[in-house]
Amino acid sequence: MNRFDGKNVLLTGAASGIGRATAVRLLAEGATVFAVDRHEDGLAETGRLAGGTELLGGRFVAHAADLAREEAVVSAAAAAVARLGRVDVLANVAGVLRVTPMESVGLDDYRDIFAVNVFAPVMLCREVLPHIPDRTGVIVNVTSTAATKAHPGMTGYAASKGALLSFSISLAAELASRRIRVVPVSPGGVATPLTANRETFAGVDTSWYARTYPLWGRPGRPEDIAGTIAYVASADGAYLNGVEVRVDGGSHS
Ligand SMILES: NC(=O)c1ccc[n+]([C@@H]2O[C@H](COP(=O)([O-])OP(=O)(O)OC[C@H]3O[C@@H](n4cnc5c(N)ncnc54)[C@H](O)[C@@H]3O)[C@@H](O)[C@H]2O)c1
């Protein structure tokens, strides 16, 4: 028996990295996944990696949308509900990273980061909530260890993840009467296109980053985080609620 047989998942950021690995994992465990991302080709590749449409039947649905735009978020939620009916799991994984030294920070940097990392998950929660079942529904918000640990040069990103973490903790308490769980999952450094983009880090000293992996001497893999998200979202995680789940290999700085 697969843990996600008969479960419907709305997953953002599914075209790459952690979101892609999560889609592949949840599909392998029987879920139907409504996958949202701005990259249509990446979504198609995720479907292919998960086994292809023939094998998956109608269990993988790709929906291209720019989550930085409120109307696109609202219509993605409506499309997901129209397709799935009930949303057992909402997994907000999509995110953006900017590295900007404080002297060069503009409010637009913060607005752009917050639009994807905070406002989109918040609006998706609001839109999908009426369709999340009481007692079994789960919301997983992917935050970051940057929410609570110093990440020099990444103040906007860190602040956005801190906001998403706080939001998740309070929402968990708010939804407790419906027995809907809300769990923020905070990865440490994970090797994905988000962190591999050299342009993002141009001119910034990131040598500290590589020293923070005491467990295996390597950053996390997307699959490490996907496995945790699957656990948290499944009945195995039924007693986890409103608490940050850090998946960072024991990272210490
Ligand atoms: N990689 C890390 O080290 C790390 C660490 C902690 C937290 N995280 C978080 O994990 C999540 C996934 O990151 P990742 O490392 O897999 O990065 P990634 O860049 O590989 O994937 C992010 C996905 O989000 C999508 N996305 C970004 N902006 C979007 C928008 N406006 N509309 C729709 N989709 C959009 C991208 O297209 C991409 O597919 C993010 O929230 C990130 O902040 C990553």
Ligand as a Chemical Component Dictionary entry (heavy atoms), coordinates in Angstrom:
data_LIG
# 
_chem_comp.id                   LIG 
_chem_comp.type                 NON-POLYMER 
_chem_comp.pdbx_formal_charge   0 
_chem_comp.three_letter_code    LIG 
# 
loop_
_chem_comp_atom.comp_id 
_chem_comp_atom.atom_id 
_chem_comp_atom.alt_atom_id 
_chem_comp_atom.type_symbol 
_chem_comp_atom.charge 
_chem_comp_atom.model_Cartn_x 
_chem_comp_atom.model_Cartn_y 
_chem_comp_atom.model_Cartn_z 
_chem_comp_atom.pdbx_ordinal 
LIG N1  N1  N 0  18.635 24.737 -2.709  1  
LIG C1  C1  C 0  18.817 25.125 -1.453  2  
LIG O1  O1  O 0  19.963 25.150 -0.928  3  
LIG C2  C2  C 0  17.645 25.514 -0.604  4  
LIG C3  C3  C 0  17.854 25.691 0.774   5  
LIG C4  C4  C 0  16.794 26.056 1.568   6  
LIG C5  C5  C 0  15.556 26.277 1.007   7  
LIG N2  N2  N 1  15.372 26.109 -0.328  8  
LIG C6  C6  C 0  14.038 26.357 -0.864  9  
LIG O2  O2  O 0  13.583 25.211 -1.535  10 
LIG C7  C7  C 0  12.642 25.591 -2.539  11 
LIG C8  C8  C 0  13.021 24.930 -3.850  12 
LIG O3  O3  O 0  14.291 25.445 -4.237  13 
LIG P1  P1  P 0  15.300 24.647 -5.185  14 
LIG O4  O4  O 0  16.610 24.686 -4.520  15 
LIG O5  O5  O -1 14.699 23.365 -5.602  16 
LIG O6  O6  O 0  15.389 25.688 -6.398  17 
LIG P2  P2  P 0  15.122 25.532 -7.962  18 
LIG O7  O7  O 0  15.510 26.846 -8.533  19 
LIG O8  O8  O 0  15.769 24.298 -8.472  20 
LIG O9  O9  O 0  13.541 25.348 -8.014  21 
LIG C9  C9  C 0  12.674 26.408 -7.728  22 
LIG C10 C10 C 0  11.470 26.273 -8.630  23 
LIG O10 O10 O 0  10.567 27.360 -8.302  24 
LIG C11 C11 C 0  10.087 27.853 -9.543  25 
LIG N3  N3  N 0  9.697  29.261 -9.442  26 
LIG C12 C12 C 0  10.464 30.293 -9.076  27 
LIG N4  N4  N 0  9.787  31.449 -9.234  28 
LIG C13 C13 C 0  8.570  31.115 -9.728  29 
LIG C14 C14 C 0  7.446  31.861 -10.121 30 
LIG N5  N5  N 0  7.431  33.205 -10.080 31 
LIG N6  N6  N 0  6.357  31.208 -10.582 32 
LIG C15 C15 C 0  6.366  29.851 -10.663 33 
LIG N7  N7  N 0  7.407  29.092 -10.321 34 
LIG C16 C16 C 0  8.506  29.721 -9.865  35 
LIG C17 C17 C 0  11.256 27.739 -10.503 36 
LIG O11 O11 O 0  10.845 27.800 -11.859 37 
LIG C18 C18 C 0  11.846 26.402 -10.102 38 
LIG O12 O12 O 0  11.277 25.342 -10.848 39 
LIG C19 C19 C 0  12.680 27.124 -2.579  40 
LIG O13 O13 O 0  11.593 27.639 -1.850  41 
LIG C20 C20 C 0  13.987 27.454 -1.901  42 
LIG O14 O14 O 0  13.975 28.730 -1.324  43 
LIG C21 C21 C 0  16.391 25.728 -1.152  44 
# 
loop_
_chem_comp_bond.comp_id 
_chem_comp_bond.atom_id_1 
_chem_comp_bond.atom_id_2 
_chem_comp_bond.value_order 
_chem_comp_bond.pdbx_ordinal 
LIG N1  C1  SING 1  
LIG C1  O1  DOUB 2  
LIG C1  C2  SING 3  
LIG C2  C3  SING 4  
LIG C2  C21 DOUB 5  
LIG C3  C4  DOUB 6  
LIG C4  C5  SING 7  
LIG C5  N2  DOUB 8  
LIG N2  C6  SING 9  
LIG N2  C21 SING 10 
LIG C6  O2  SING 11 
LIG C6  C20 SING 12 
LIG O2  C7  SING 13 
LIG C7  C8  SING 14 
LIG C7  C19 SING 15 
LIG C8  O3  SING 16 
LIG O3  P1  SING 17 
LIG P1  O4  DOUB 18 
LIG P1  O5  SING 19 
LIG P1  O6  SING 20 
LIG O6  P2  SING 21 
LIG P2  O7  DOUB 22 
LIG P2  O8  SING 23 
LIG P2  O9  SING 24 
LIG O9  C9  SING 25 
LIG C9  C10 SING 26 
LIG C10 O10 SING 27 
LIG C10 C18 SING 28 
LIG O10 C11 SING 29 
LIG C11 N3  SING 30 
LIG C11 C17 SING 31 
LIG N3  C12 SING 32 
LIG N3  C16 SING 33 
LIG C12 N4  DOUB 34 
LIG N4  C13 SING 35 
LIG C13 C14 SING 36 
LIG C13 C16 DOUB 37 
LIG C14 N5  SING 38 
LIG C14 N6  DOUB 39 
LIG N6  C15 SING 40 
LIG C15 N7  DOUB 41 
LIG N7  C16 SING 42 
LIG C17 O11 SING 43 
LIG C17 C18 SING 44 
LIG C18 O12 SING 45 
LIG C19 O13 SING 46 
LIG C19 C20 SING 47 
LIG C20 O14 SING 48 
# 
